[in-house]
Amino acid sequence: MPTMSGRNRWLERALLDNIPDMAWLKDRDSRYLAVSATYLNVLGVAEADVIGRLPEEVWPADIARVYLRTDHAVMRSGKRRRYEESRRGPEGSLRWYDTIKSPIRDEDNHIVGTVGISRDITKRKAAEAELIASREQLRKLSEFEQQAREQERARIARELHDELGQTLTAIKMDLAWMRDRLGEPDIVLARVERLIGIADQAVVDLRRIATELRPLILDELGLRAALEWLTQSMAERSGLPITLIFEESGAYDPDVSTAAFRIVQEALTNVLRHGAATRAGVSARHEEDALLIAVSDDGRGIDRAASGSGRLGLAGMRERARLLGGSVAIDSKAGAGTTVRVRLPLDRRPRRKTAR
């Protein structure tokens, strides 16, 4: 490489000393021709200890080998190369750098050396690591909240069914006993009959609420039976025909069963509330190590611009699947119905079963 004139050397020095990053020029043999002030500060040496020397005379052997290899790669390819590297600073702390190396060409377009710049990105890498850790914490918190909600629903459902249900049944039995022993006018008998009817309806409502909170059938008989109950009960209440095809069945991880049931429940609820459908269907099958579920309808489709509880419901379905490493995809066209496709991995390690 030709030597610099005095004026050019002064301009080069002015440029290098004002670059806040590590910068350098090397010849074809990877000998240093010029380095920035930041480069010298990082090394903690004088310029005379670097200029004219090879990387192995300046850096530890492992770092020098990387620098020589990347220098040669740039000169062979004639293309710029960018990579991230880490190394210990003079104080011993690990630091990260974003490094760019480019070939230098003479007036005849021959490669005569390399030029490079290396920016300290330690703070950025630390921020990225912190963000990743924060996201992982949020994911764990969301998973914990999902489990806590299901456990609380199960507790309330049991108490409604076991305690309040028994109380209402006892009230009904006492009222019936009173009715059978009343020899008073018809108006008293009519009032007792009315109270018995109210108690009967309260028991029915109580059982419905408890089941909707957490159907005991899901824990006792499994996912397939729970989906059969869900589709049948929703079809009966709404008058909308809902078919269920479950190609395979078996014992699933409790978290998988809960997620699948809640996603189908939310999807069918959206169909009844917003779909204006005349029919709907649920299908479930295994594919390799995953449970695939599809909930489809022939309604008006999803308005992508809409907001509100429906959008929150879709977000909730996606979050339930994501927590298990699965996914939820929505296929919808205006006036052509909607299909919610769910994939839940089945190769999860069994967890300690908790009360639900």
C-alpha positions in Angstrom: 0.0 0.0 0.0 1.4 3.5 -0.9 2.5 5.6 2.0 0.6 8.7 3.0 1.8 12.2 2.4 2.2 14.5 5.4 -1.0 16.4 4.7 -2.9 13.1 4.0 -1.5 11.6 7.2 -2.7 14.7 9.2 -6.2 14.4 7.6 -6.3 10.7 8.3 -5.3 11.3 11.9 -7.9 13.9 12.4 -10.6 11.5 11.0 -9.5 8.6 13.1 -9.2 10.5 16.3 -12.8 11.8 16.0 -14.4 8.4 15.4 -16.0 7.2 18.6 -15.5 3.6 17.6 -12.5 1.3 17.1 -11.3 1.9 13.5 -8.2 0.7 11.6 -6.4 0.3 8.3 -4.3 -2.8 7.4 -2.2 -3.9 4.5 -2.5 -7.2 2.6 -0.4 -8.9 5.3 -2.8 -7.6 8.0 -0.2 -5.2 9.4 -1.7 -2.2 11.0 -1.2 1.0 9.1 -3.5 3.3 11.2 -5.8 3.0 14.1 -8.2 5.3 15.9 -7.7 6.9 19.3 -10.5 4.7 20.6 -8.7 1.6 19.4 -5.6 2.6 21.4 -7.7 3.4 24.5 -9.3 0.0 24.4 -6.0 -1.7 24.1 -4.4 0.6 26.6 -1.2 1.0 24.5 0.5 3.8 22.5 0.3 4.1 18.7 3.9 2.9 18.2 3.0 -0.4 19.9 0.4 -1.1 17.1 1.5 0.4 13.8 3.4 -2.0 11.6 2.5 -5.0 13.7 0.5 -8.1 13.0 -2.7 -9.0 15.1 -0.8 -11.7 17.0 1.7 -9.1 18.1 -1.1 -6.9 19.5 -3.9 -9.3 20.6 -4.1 -12.6 22.5 -3.6 -15.6 20.2 -7.3 -16.7 20.1 -8.5 -13.2 19.2 -5.6 -12.7 16.7 -6.6 -15.9 14.8 -10.2 -14.6 14.4 -8.9 -11.3 13.0 -6.5 -12.9 10.6 -9.2 -15.3 9.4 -11.8 -12.6 8.8 -9.1 -10.3 7.1 -8.3 -13.1 4.7 -12.0 -13.9 4.1 -12.6 -10.2 3.1 -9.6 -10.1 0.8 -10.5 -13.4 -0.9 -14.2 -12.5 -1.5 -13.7 -8.8 -2.1 -16.9 -8.2 -0.1 -17.6 -6.5 3.2 -18.1 -8.7 6.2 -20.1 -7.9 9.3 -20.2 -10.0 12.5 -20.6 -9.7 16.3 -17.7 -10.6 18.6 -17.0 -10.6 22.3 -13.8 -10.2 24.2 -12.6 -9.3 27.6 -11.7 -5.7 28.2 -8.6 -4.5 30.1 -10.5 -4.7 33.4 -11.6 -8.2 32.7 -15.3 -7.7 31.9 -16.9 -9.2 28.8 -17.7 -6.7 26.1 -19.6 -7.1 22.8 -18.7 -5.4 19.5 -20.4 -5.0 16.1 -17.6 -5.3 13.6 -17.5 -4.4 9.9 -14.5 -5.1 7.6 -14.2 -4.1 4.0 -11.5 -4.5 1.3 -9.4 -1.5 0.2 -8.7 -1.2 -3.5 -6.1 0.8 -5.4 -6.6 2.7 -8.6 -6.3 -0.5 -10.6 -9.1 -2.1 -8.5 -6.6 -4.5 -6.8 -7.2 -5.3 -3.2 -4.3 -3.8 -1.2 -5.6 -4.2 2.4 -8.6 -3.9 4.7 -10.4 -1.2 6.6 -12.6 -1.9 9.6 -14.7 -0.4 12.4 -15.8 -2.0 15.6 -18.6 -0.5 17.7 -19.1 -1.3 21.4 -22.6 -2.8 21.7 -22.3 -4.2 25.2 -25.1 -2.0 26.6 -27.4 -3.0 23.7 -26.6 -6.7 24.2 -27.4 -6.3 27.9 -30.7 -4.5 27.1 -31.5 -7.4 24.7 -30.8 -10.0 27.4 -32.8 -8.0 29.9 -35.7 -7.8 27.4 -35.6 -11.6 26.8 -35.5 -12.3 30.5 -38.4 -9.9 31.0 -40.5 -11.6 28.3 -39.8 -15.0 29.9 -40.9 -13.7 33.2 -44.1 -12.3 31.7 -44.7 -15.6 30.0 -44.3 -17.5 33.3 -46.5 -14.9 35.0 -49.2 -15.3 32.3 -49.0 -19.1 32.6 -49.3 -18.9 36.4 -52.3 -16.6 36.1 -54.0 -19.0 33.7 -53.5 -21.9 36.1 -54.6 -19.8 39.1 -57.8 -18.8 37.3 -58.6 -22.4 36.4 -58.0 -23.5 40.0 -60.2 -20.7 41.3 -62.9 -21.5 38.9 -62.7 -25.2 40.0 -62.9 -24.2 43.6 -65.9 -21.9 43.1 -67.6 -24.6 41.0 -67.2 -27.2 43.6 -68.5 -24.9 46.4 -71.5 -23.9 44.3 -72.3 -27.5 43.5 -71.5 -29.1 46.8 -72.5 -26.5 49.4 -75.0 -24.0 47.9 -76.6 -26.8 45.8 -77.2 -28.9 48.9 -78.6 -25.9 50.8 -81.1 -25.2 48.0 -82.1 -28.8 47.8 -82.7 -28.8 51.6 -84.9 -25.8 51.2 -86.9 -27.5 48.5 -87.3 -30.6 50.6 -88.6 -28.6 53.6 -91.0 -26.7 51.4 -92.3 -29.9 49.9 -92.7 -31.3 53.5 -94.7 -28.1 54.4 -96.9 -28.4 51.3 -97.8 -32.0 52.1 -98.9 -31.0 55.6 -100.7 -27.8 55.0 -104.4 -27.9 55.5 -104.8 -24.2 54.9 -106.4 -22.3 52.1 -105.3 -22.6 48.5 -103.4 -19.3 48.5 -100.8 -20.6 51.0 -100.5 -23.8 49.0 -100.0 -21.8 45.8 -97.3 -19.7 47.5 -95.4 -22.9 48.6 -95.7 -24.3 45.1 -94.2 -21.1 43.8 -91.3 -21.3 46.2 -90.6 -24.9 45.2 -90.5 -23.8 41.6 -88.1 -21.0 42.4 -85.9 -23.5 44.3 -86.0 -25.9 41.4 -84.9 -23.2 39.0 -82.2 -22.0 41.4 -80.7 -25.5 41.5 -80.8 -25.7 37.6 -79.1 -22.3 37.3 -76.6 -23.2 40.0 -75.5 -26.3 38.2 -75.3 -24.5 34.9 -73.1 -21.8 36.4 -70.9 -24.3 38.2 -70.5 -26.3 35.0 -69.6 -23.3 32.9 -67.0 -22.2 35.5 -65.3 -25.6 35.3 -67.1 -28.7 34.0 -66.3 -31.6 36.3 -66.6 -33.9 33.2 -63.3 -32.4 31.9 -61.4 -33.7 35.0 -63.4 -36.9 35.4 -64.0 -38.2 31.9 -61.5 -36.2 29.8 -61.4 -33.9 26.8 -63.5 -35.8 24.4 -66.4 -36.2 26.8 -66.1 -32.5 27.8 -66.2 -31.3 24.2 -69.2 -33.6 23.5 -71.0 -32.0 26.5 -69.9 -28.5 25.4 -71.1 -28.8 21.8 -74.4 -30.5 22.8 -75.2 -28.0 25.5 -74.4 -24.9 23.4 -76.4 -26.3 20.5 -79.4 -26.9 22.7 -79.3 -23.4 24.2 -78.7 -21.6 20.9 -80.6 -23.7 18.4 -77.5 -23.7 16.2 -76.5 -27.2 14.9 -72.9 -28.0 16.1 -71.2 -31.1 15.0 -68.2 -32.7 16.7 -65.7 -35.1 15.1 -63.0 -36.4 17.4 -60.9 -38.9 15.4 -58.7 -40.0 18.3 -59.0 -39.8 22.0 -56.9 -40.5 25.1 -55.5 -39.1 28.3 -54.0 -35.7 27.8 -51.8 -33.5 29.9 -54.2 -31.5 32.1 -52.9 -28.2 30.8 -53.5 -29.4 27.2 -57.0 -30.5 28.0 -57.8 -27.2 29.7 -56.3 -25.1 26.9 -58.2 -27.1 24.2 -61.5 -26.9 26.0 -61.2 -23.2 26.7 -60.2 -22.4 23.2 -63.1 -24.3 21.7 -65.5 -22.8 24.2 -64.3 -19.3 23.3 -64.4 -20.0 19.6 -68.0 -21.3 19.8 -69.0 -18.4 22.0 -67.8 -16.0 19.3 -69.7 -17.9 16.7 -73.0 -17.6 18.7 -72.4 -13.9 19.6 -71.0 -12.5 16.3 -71.0 -15.1 13.5 -74.7 -15.0 12.4 -74.0 -18.7 11.4 -76.5 -21.4 10.5 -74.2 -24.2 11.4 -70.9 -24.8 13.1 -68.5 -27.8 13.6 -65.6 -28.9 15.7 -63.0 -31.4 14.6 -60.0 -32.8 16.5 -57.3 -35.2 15.3 -53.7 -36.1 16.0 -50.9 -35.3 13.7 -47.5 -36.6 14.8 -46.9 -35.1 18.2 -49.7 -32.5 18.2 -53.4 -32.2 18.8 -55.0 -30.3 15.9 -58.5 -28.7 16.4 -60.6 -26.8 14.0 -63.7 -24.8 14.9 -65.6 -23.6 11.8 -68.8 -21.9 10.9 -70.6 -20.5 7.9 -71.3 -17.1 9.3 -70.3 -13.6 8.2 -66.6 -13.8 9.0 -64.4 -11.7 11.3 -64.2 -7.9 10.8 -60.4 -7.4 11.0 -60.9 -3.7 11.9 -63.3 -4.4 14.7 -62.3 -4.1 18.4 -63.8 -5.2 21.7 -64.5 -8.4 23.6 -64.3 -10.5 20.4 -60.7 -9.3 19.7 -59.8 -9.9 23.3 -61.2 -13.4 23.0 -59.0 -14.2 20.0 -56.0 -12.8 21.9 -56.8 -15.0 24.9 -57.0 -18.1 22.6 -53.6 -17.4 21.1 -52.1 -16.8 24.5 -53.4 -20.1 25.9 -51.9 -22.0 22.9 -48.6 -20.0 23.1 -48.1 -20.9 26.7 -48.0 -24.6 25.7 -45.8 -24.0 22.6 -48.7 -24.2 20.3 -50.5 -21.8 17.9 -53.9 -20.5 16.8 -54.6 -19.4 13.3 -57.7 -17.7 12.0 -59.0 -18.2 8.5 -61.9 -15.9 7.7 -63.5 -14.2 4.7 -66.3 -11.7 4.7 -69.6 -13.6 4.2 -67.8 -16.9 3.9 -67.4 -18.0 7.5 -64.5 -18.5 9.9 -62.2 -21.4 10.8 -60.1 -21.3 14.0 -57.2 -23.7 13.6 -55.4 -24.8 16.8 -52.2 -26.8 17.2 -51.2 -28.0 20.7 -48.1 -30.0 21.2 -48.5 -33.3 23.0 -44.9 -34.1 23.8 -44.9 -32.1 27.0 -43.3 -33.4 30.1 -46.0 -34.4 32.6 -46.5 -31.8 35.3 -47.5 -32.4 38.8 -51.2 -32.4 38.7 -52.8 -29.5 40.6 -56.4 -29.0 41.8 -58.5 -27.4 39.1 
